[in-house]
Amino acid sequence: MLLGVIADDFTGASDIANTLAKGHGGRGGLVTSQFMGVPNHNAAPEIEAGVVSLKSRSIPAREAVEQSLAALSWLKAQGCRQFVFKYCSTFDSTPEGNIGPVGEALAEALGVKGVVACPAFPAMGRTVYQGHLFVNDRLLNESGMQNHPLTPMTDANIRRWLRLQTAGEVGLVSTATLSKGADAVRGALQASAAKGETLVIVDAVGDDDLVTIGRACMDAPLLTGGSGIALGLPANFIERGLASGRSEVFRGKQGPEAILAGSCSGATRGQIEVHARHHPVLQISVHDVIERRTTSDDLVAFITANHGKAPLVYSSGTPEQVAEAQRRYGRETVSERLDELFALTAQRLVDGGVRRLVVAGGETSGAVAQALDLGDVIIGPEISAGVPVLVSRRRDIALALKSGNFGGPSFFEDALAVLAGGNSR
């Protein structure tokens, strides 16, 4: 294995695995596998990039550091020459969050400073300019992320935000330096390291900037960021003759289908609305879940009765509805009960013969993936930007794990079509 990724959630892991598998600019990608948690076995010898999926985004910093260092240890044992700490392109965290502590702990373990921190993903409208994170044409804290139920983002200055979490100062490499090329970026990172800055926010407003960062970090032991940070990395290995540039062939998976949506993002709510025009959907009430009036029996019965019709079950509500439920029952209780419900439902559906499964929402996807015991999954074709097909040989299923804000209006129908071996619209 050449490249090892430590991802703080399961949808983000799929996202960066997709970036590594497809490569950029027609140069090919890396043979990539996603691992659900830290494996207790070695990776297959043909794997060139391994992505370890953790469910650590919203847990206490100490636990996140411990899990991430365990993942690093396993990846080092697989022979990895370079490592990436992957977090969300909307920098989902709080002032007490763990992006900074994990980044610093990994850097310390590898003995490096001047480490890139860049959540940019221009294909999804996430860009970094002068250390500020934008979602399309809006600052992060004006994009809707300020209403996130677990990690409300109230400051777009991610250099300042990250500094709240770190032991040392956070550096900045601006767009002006990016425009001068890879050597200038490399020199700026070395200067930051000399000043003792462990993490350095690096601007990126387009894919070319991410490729420049990749070239600048050809020999860097560690990078951190969103999935876009990996855009230029496969070419480094391919050009040196260390990687093949080939990819796996996916022929589609036939059989019953199901869609489970736990995301409360505006994008997912819009996708549900579009899907409901032509397919059966079932909305579940958080209150009924908490009070045990709705159980997995209800969800499984609805999905089973509508096989062949792309059935969808969702708990997604407006920010106001989510806030009201959290005030009444507590944030952790709401999150845990919904995760438990979707995880058990997914288990029963797959045990009952479902072979194509689409899950929306980072926390929901993590709960489902852990419950299904998927083993190593191979990265298949891209459904939409940042969302690939995942194939589990252990469970004989094909999945799509979607972050809340990803995908176009017809994502759910598109995903089921690609999982069956077809094309999206």
N, C-alpha and C positions, 0 to 999 in steps of 0.2 A: 504494500500500500504506500502511495506517495503523499497523499494529502488527507489530513484528518480534520473533521469539522465537529465542533461541540455546539449543538443547537439547543436553545432554551425552551423550545416547544416543538410539537410534532408537525404542525403545518409549516412553520418556518424551516424545519429540517427538510421537508419535502420540497420547499421552495428553492433552497440552496442546492439540494441534490439535483433538482431539475437544471439549474444554471450550470452545474459542473458536467452533467451528462450531455447537454446539447452543445456546450462550448459557445464560441462567438466568432462571427465573421467567416463562417464556413471552414474553420480549421479543425473541427471535430472536438469532441469532449472526452471526458474520462469515463471509464467503466465504473459506475457508481452504485453503491448499495447503501441503504438506510437501515440503521439498527435501532430498534425500539428499546431504549435504555442501554446501559453498558453491558455488552455481551459477556458471557462466561466461556466463550470459545473463540478461536482464531477466525479471522475472515478468510473467505475463499482466496486462493492465490491470484486469481485473475482480477480481483478488485483493485482499482487504482485510487479511488477516492471513497472514504468511508464517512458517513454522517451519523453521529450518535445523537439520537433524539432524547432529550430530557424534558421533564415537565416541571421546569424550575423557574419560569418567568415570574411567578407571583409568590414564591416561597421566601422565607427569611434568608438574608444574605449568607449567613453561616452555612446553612444547608445547601444553598446553591453552589457555594464555593467547594464544599466537600464533594458534591456530585460531579461538578465540572472537573475537578482534579482527578477523580476516579476515571472519568472518560479520557482525560489527557493521558493518564498512565496506560490505559488499554491501547490507545491509538499509537503511543510511542512504541509499545511492544509489537505493534503490527509493522513497524519500520517507517512510519510517516516522517517525511522531511520538512513538512510545513503544516501549520495548524491555523484554524479559523474558529473564532468564537462568534457564533451567529445569533443576533437578536433581531427584534422586529424593525422593519423600516419606518415605523412610527415611534420607535424608541420607547415602547411601552414599559414604563417604570415609574417609580415615585421617588421623592427625595431620600427615602429609606430603602430604595430598591437595590437590586444586586448586579446591574450591568457593570458599574464601576468596580465593586469588590471582586467579581469574577474575573474581569479583565486584568486587574492588578495582580490577582493570585496566579493566573496563568502566566503572565509576564514574569513574575518572580520565579515561578517554577522553571521557566525556560531561560532565565537570566538575561532578559532583554528590557530595553526602554525605547521610547520613541515609537510606540505601537499605534498603527492606524486605527482610528475609530470613525467609521463612516457608514451610517444607516441608509444612504441614498439608494433608491431603486427607481430611476427615471422612467422605466417602462410602465410603472404604476403611479407616476406623478410625484414620487418622493424625491426631493432634491435638497442638497445642503449648500447654502450660500452664506459666506462670512460667518460660518458657525451656526446659522439658523436653519431649522428644518421646515421645509414647505411640503404641503400636500396639494398638488396642482398649483393654483395661484394663491393659496391661502397659507398663512403661518400655521404651524401645527396646532397651536392653542386656539385657533379660530376655525379649525377644520371639522369639528365634531368630536375629535379625540379628547377634548376637555370634558366630555360627558362619559368617557369610558367607565364602566361600572367597577373595574378593578384597578386600573392604572390611569386615572385622569391626567392628561398632559396639559398643564397650565402655563408652560413657558416654552417657546420655540427656540430659545437660545440653548442648544443642547450642550454647548461647552460649559455654560453656567450650571445647567441641570446636572451634568455629569460630575462637576466639581463638588456638588453636595454629597456625592456618594464615595468620593475618592480620598485617599490619604494625602495625595500630592496634587500639584497644579496640573491642569489640563492644557495641552498645547493646541495650536491651530495652524494648519496649512491651507492658505486661502486659494481662491480661484486664480488670482494673479500668478501664484507659483505654479499651479497646475498647467497654466497656459505655456509655461516655459519647458515642459516636458518631464520625462521620467527622472532624468538626472537631477533636475532641480528639486523634484519632490523627494527623492532619496536624500539629497543634501539637507533639506529642511527637516526631515525626520531625524537625521543624525544630529542636527543642531538641537532639536528638542530633547533628544536622549542625553546630550552633553549637559543640558540644563537640568536634568533630572526629571523631566516630564515623562511619565510612563505611558499615558494615553494621549493621543493627539487627534483632535477632530480634523478631518480632511474634507474640504469642500468637494462636491461633485454635482454638476447640473446636467450632465449627459453621459451616455454610455462611453464616449471617448475618454472622459475623465476617469471612469472606472478602469478602463483598459490601461490608461497611463499609470494609475495607482498600482495595478497588477504588475506592470513592467518594473516600476520603481521598487516593488517588494518581491522581486524574483527570488531573492535569497533571504528574505525576512522569515524568521522562525514563526512569527505570530502576526495575524491580522484580526481585527474585530469589525463587525458591521452587519448590515442587512445582506440579503442574498446577492445583491449587486456587487458586493466587494469581491466576489469570486469570478466575476465576468472574465477578467483577463488571466486568471491563474492556469486553466488547462493548457493554454498555448505555451506557457513557459515550460511545462514538462514535455509537451509534444515536440517543440522545436529542439529540445535537447536530446530527443530520441529516447526519453524515459517512459513515454506513454504511447499507446497505439493510435488514439484518435477515433477508435471505433465505438459503437454503441450496441446495446441489446436490441433484438427484434421482438416487437410485441404484436401478437396476432389476435388479440381481443379475448374477452371472457364472456361466454354466454350464460344465461340463467336468470333467475329472479333478481329484482333490483329493489333498493330502498334508499331514501334520502332522509337524513336526520340533521336538523338545523338548530343549533343552540346559540348562534351569534346574534347579538343585538345591534349590529352595525347597520347604518342606513343602507349600505349596498346589499347586504343579505336580505333585509326587509323588502327592498325593491325586487330582488330576484324571486323571493317567495310570492310576491304579488303577481309577477309575470307568470310564474309557474302555475299558479292557482287558476289562471284563465282556461287552461286546457287539461289540467291533471288534478286528481284528488289530493287535498291537503287536510291535515288535522292540526289545529292549534291546541296546545295544552296550556292550561293555566298554572302559573307558579303556585298560586294559592292551593289549587287542587293537588299538586304534587307534594307540597309541604304537608298538607293535611291527609295525605295518603288516599285521597279520593280518585286520583289517577295513578295507575301503576304501569309497569311494562306489559302487563296483560292487554291493556287497552291499545297500546302502541303496536304491539305485535299483531293483534287481531286486525287492526286497521290496515297495516302494511300487507298482511297475508291476503286479506279480502280484495286487495287492489293490485295484486301482482300483474305485471304487464301494462300498467297504466302510469308508471313512474310516480308512485305514492310518496308523499313528503309529510313528515311530522316535524313541527317546530314549536319552540318555546319563545321565539324572538319577540320582544316587545319594544315599545318606544322607550327612550331614556327616562321619561316620567314614570312609566309603568314599572320599569326596573328599579328606579329609585324608591318608589313606594313599597315594593316588595322587600327591598333591602332594609328599609326603615322598620318594617313590621317584623321581619324574621331574622335579620342580620345578614350581612353580605356573605360571610363564609357559609352559613347554612343554605342560602339560596344556591350558591355555586355548587356546593357539595351534593345537594339533593338532585339537582339537574344532571350533574355529571354521572352520578350513580344510576339515574334512570336511563340515560342514553347509553351508558356502558352496558348495563344489563340487557337492554333492548337489542343492542347490536350483537351481543353474544348469542342471544336466543334466535335472532334472525339468521345469522351465519350458520349456527348449528342446525337450523331448520332448512337450509338450502339456498339462502341468498348468496349470490356470487358477484354482484356489482353493488358497491356501497359508496355513497357520497355523504360526507360529513362536513358541515359548515361550522366554523368557530374554532379558535385555537385551543381553548380549554376543553371544549367538547371533543375535539379530535384527539387530544391527548388522552382523555379518559377512555375513549373508544379503542384507540390503538393499544393501550396497555391492557385493557380487558380482553381483547381478542388474541393476545399472545401471538403476534404475527410472525415472529422470527425476523430474519433478514428479508428486506424487501428490495426488489429490483426496480429501478427507475425506468418507466416507460415514456411514451410520447407526451408532449405538453398539451394540456386541455385549454388553458389560457395562461396568460403571463403569470409565472410563479406557481402554477398548479399542475404537476405532472400526474400521470397514472402511476400508481404503486401496485406492484404485483407480489403477493405473498404466496410463495410455494407451499409453505407449511399449511396454510388454511385454504388454498386453492380459490382465492378471491382476488379481484382487482378493486382498488379503492381510489378515491380522490379525497384528500384532506384539505379543505379550503379555509384559509384565513378569512375572517369576516369581511374585510373590505375588498377582497380580490374577486375577479370575474366580471363578465358582462351581464346584461339583463337576462339572457337565456342560459345562464351558466348551468343550471341543474339538468336541463334537457341535453345540453351539449356534453356534459360530463358523462351521462349515461351512454350517449352515442359513442364517445371515444373509448370508454371502458369496454364496449362491445366490439371494438375494432373499427369503428367508423370514424367520421370526421365531425368536428363541431361546425356550427353554422357560421 
